[in-house]
Amino acid sequence: GTISVEEAKRLGAQYQAQLRKELTFVRDPVTVNYIREFGANLVKGARPSPFDFRFYVVESDDINAMAIPGGAMYVNSGLILAVHNGAELASVLAHEMGHVTARHVAKNVNRQRGTGFVANLFYLAIAILTGNPYLANAGGMAGSIAGTAYITSYTRDAEREADSLAVETMVNSGWNPEGMVTMFETLKKEYGNSSGPQFLSSHPATDERIENVEHDIANYPGSDKLKTFDPKLPIIQERLKLILGTDREKEDKSDSDEEDDSD
């Protein structure tokens, strides 16, 4: 079965409360507002969702991002600095939106109850976001080989669907979907053929993902003429290099318990 929208929102609020304790956020308003505006424009091209997307920037060198139930999305500073253009950044955010609009976690929660997955969902999320499997082990995720295989087989299918939805979202938002191909190539140079920071081999091999995405792009003739570059991005990248580690005490009023409760 699939958990309800309200259950997903409650689970997401619990995630956010924990993530505020565990992660270091970039509070620089110029950087954060840039990512939020960038994400909001992408949302317009995504499929309908019962959740309100919200975007946060995490101080982490890992080239990664994560979406949690309820629509909150966490974008690592390492990702922002690693992308070569706006289309590459759009590809990763659109991919994470695909997980939300397809309700992958909601569809999988009941299916995983027998594996102990739900009880340790937070630790799995942190492990994926930070690329640190030891955090997942702290939550007891390393105990069952059968449970692990059960989880990852579903997750790989979800990743493939999210990639396909990302291509659709990018085209609808006016971004050249070839940015997803070049983003995969960037990840491959950085991490080999394992798709980047991962836990339990949750992502299909990069070469496979490139092949699948190129097949999807073929369904959108003329999409190579859509925009690739965002002139604001290089400015934000330079700003990030200067402010990382210096603005941790600044408050982001939108990241509040009141906002979580309103979900």
N, C-alpha and C positions, 0 to 999 in steps of 0.2 A: 504494500500500500504506500500511499504518499502522505506525509504529514501535512496538516493544513497550513494555510498562509499564516494564521495567527500563531501556530506552534513554531513555524519557521522564524517569525519575527521575535518571539520570546527567546528562541535559541540564539538568534543573532545578537540580541541585547546582552545575553550572557557572555557570548564571545567578545563583544566590544568591551565589556567591563574587565575581562581578563587581559585582553590585548593592551589596554591602557596601562596595565601594571607591568607587562612583560616587554613591551617594545618601546623604542625611543622614536618619538615623532619629530618630524621637521615642522616647526611652527612658523617659519618665515611666511608672512601673509602673501607676498608676491608669488612665491613658488607654489604655495598651497592653492591660491586662487587660480593660478594658471592651470594646474592639474584639474581642478574642479570645473573650470570652464571648458577645458579640453574634453573632459569626460561627459559633461552635460550635452555638448554638441554631438558626441557619439551616441548618447542615449536616444537622441531623436531618430537615429537610423536603426536602432535595435528593435527587436520584436517586443510587443507589449509585455509588461511585467506588473504584478501586484505590489512590487516593492519600489521604494524610492531609493535611487542610487545616491550614495554619498562617497566621497573620495578623501583619502588620507594619505600623507606621504610619510614613509617610514625610513629612518636613517639606517641603511643596511647596504653593504657592498654587493650583495647578491643581485644578479640580474633577474628580478622576479617581481610578481605581483600576486595578489590573492583576493578573491571575493568570498564573503561568508554569507550564510543565510540572512535574509532581510535586506540585502542590497548594499551593505557597506563594502567598499573596495580599498585595499591597501596597496600602495604603489611604492616599491623600494627606490631609494635615491640611486642605487646602483643601476637600475633599469633606465632611469631618466638620463643618467650620464653615459650609458652604453649605446643608446640608439643613435643612428646616423641621421634620422629625419623624422618628421611628424608621422609619416605613414607607418614606420616601424613601431613607434609608441602607440599609435592607434590600434595596431594589430594585436598587441598584448592586452590592452584595455578592452577591446572588443571581444577578445577570447574570454576574458573573465566575465564580461557581461553575458556571454553565451551560457556560461554555467548557471548564472542567476535566472535568465529568462527560460532556460530549459528545466530549471528546478532540479538540478542533478542531485544536490544533497537531500532535498526533500524526498525525492523518489527512492533514494538509497537508504535512508535512515532505518525504516522498518525492516528492510532486507538484511541489514547488518546487525540487528539486535542479538542474534544468536552468536555472533563472533566477539561480542564485547566492544564493538567498534564505537557505539554511541557514547559509552561512558568515558571514552578517551578521545573524543572528537577534537577537543581543544588542543591536546598535545600533538595530534596529527596535523592540525592546521598550522601550528607554530613550526613544526618540523618541515613542512612544505615551504612555508614562507621564508624560513631562515636557512634551509638546506642542511639542517642539523638533525640527523636521525636519532641522536641520543635523547633529545627532548621527547620524542615519541616513545622511546623505550621507558622513559620515566613514567609515562602514563600507562605502561603495561602493554604496549602495542606489539611487542616482539614475541609474545607467547605462543601464537598459533600459526603454524605454517599453512594449515588449511584455511584459516580465517584470512590470512594475508593474501593468498591466491584468490580467494573469493572477492576481496575488496578490490584488488588491482585489476582483475579482469573487467569489472564494471567501470573502474575509473578510466581505463584506456579507451573504452567506448565513449565515455563522456568527453574525454579530451578530443577525440575525433569529431564529435558533434559540435563541440565548442569552437573548434577550428573552422568548421563549415559555416557556422553562424557568424563567426567573426568576419569572414569574407563578405557575407551578405550585409552585415552592419557597416563595414567600411565603405562598400559601394554606395549604400543608401545615404551615408554621411558625406560622400564626396571625396573619400580617400582612395588612392591607388592601392588595390589589394596586393600588388607585388611587394608592398612593404612587409607583408607577412613572410614572404619567401626570403627576403633579405634579412629579416629578423632571425629566422631559423638558421640562416647561414652564419650570422653573428654568434648565435648560441653554439653552433657546431664548432666554430673556431675556439670558443671559450671553454666548452665542456666536452667536446667530442660528439659522438652520435647519441648521447643520452638525453638530449633536450634541455639540459640545464639543471639547476638545483632541483633535486627530486628526492622522494622517499618511497621505498618499496617499488621502484621502477614504474611509477604511476603514469608516465607519459610514453606514448609510442615513440619509436626511434625517430630521430630528426629527419632522416632521409625519407622515411615513410610519410611523415607529416608534410614534407615539401611536395612530394608526389601527389598526395591527396588534395592539398591546397591548390596546386597548379591545375588539377582537374576541375576543381570548383570555379576557379577564376575563368576557365574557358567558357563557363556558362554566362559570363558577363562581358560580351564583346564591347570593346571601346573603353573598358575600365582602366586600361593602362594610360589613358589620357587624363585621368583624375589627378588631383593634387598629391604631391609627394612631400613637399617641404612646408614647414611652418617657420616663418622668419623669427618668431618669438622664442622658439625652442633653444637655439644656441645661446641666447641671452640668459635664459633660465639655467642652462647647464653651467655657464660661467658663474652665475650667482650661487648656485649650489656648491660649487667647489670652494667658494669663499666662506659660506655660512655654515657648512656642515660642522657640527660639534660645538657651535657657538650660541645657538638660540634655543636651547632645550628648556629654558625656564619661561619662555613666552607662552601665554595662554592662547588656545584656539577655542573661542567661545562656542563654535558649532559642535565641538567634540565634548558633549556634556551628557550627564545622566538624563536630563530632561528631554534631550533629543531622542535618546534611546527609548525612553518610556513612551514617546509619542509614536513609535513604530508599531 
